[in-house]
Amino acid sequence: MSDLVFPAPHHITVGFTGVPGDRTFFVQVEDDAERLTLLVEKAQVEGLGELLAQVLTRIGDEPATDWDRDAMALREPIEPAWRVGEIGLGVDPESERILIELSTAESEEAVDPEVARISIDGDQARRLSAHAQEVVGQGRPECQLCGRPTELDGSHVCPASNGHGALSR
C-alpha cells in the first residue's frame, strides 16, 4: 500500500468541472511539497461535507457560514492521480485535528492501493464542510414532486405525475 501524507496542508477543497448534469468532481489537497487531485463521485463530496458537519457538531463546532469561495477553487492543472473508493474520517484527540483518509477504488488491476491521509484543523474543516455542501447544491434543480433532477430548462418527465401535466408549485 502506497501512502501519501499531508500532515498540515495549506489548501484542501472540493470542486467540479463541467456543467450541471455533466459534472466531474474532485478533492484537491496541497502542501508546500506537492498538490494531489483525486477523482470522486458527487455522492462522496456530499457525504464528506455531511460527515465533517457531524464531526464538527460532536466537538462543539459547526460548518462555516461565510468563507472565501475564490480561495476554495480548484487549482490548475486539474489532473487526478486516481479515483477514490473509500473515505474515512476521524478526530485525533491529542492534536484536535480532523483526519481524512482517501483510498483508491477497488479494481482487479490495483495490486498496491493508494491511500492519502490528510490532517486538517478545525477552520479548514468548517470551510470544507460548508463548501462541499454548496458545491453539490450547484447542480440541476430538483423536481418539487419527485425530487429527481430536472433539465436546466426546467423540463422533466415526472414519475409522480405519470409523465403527464406541467409541474405546479
Secondary structure, 3 states (H helix, E strand, C coil): CEEEEECCCCEEEEEEEEECCEEEEEEEEECCCCEEEEEECHHHHHHHHHHHHHHHHHCCCCCCCCCCCHHHCCCCCCCCCCEEEEEEEEEECCCCEEEEEEEECCCCCCCCCEEEEEEECHHHHHHHHHHHHHHHHCCCCECCCCCCECCCCCCCCCHHHCCCCCCCC
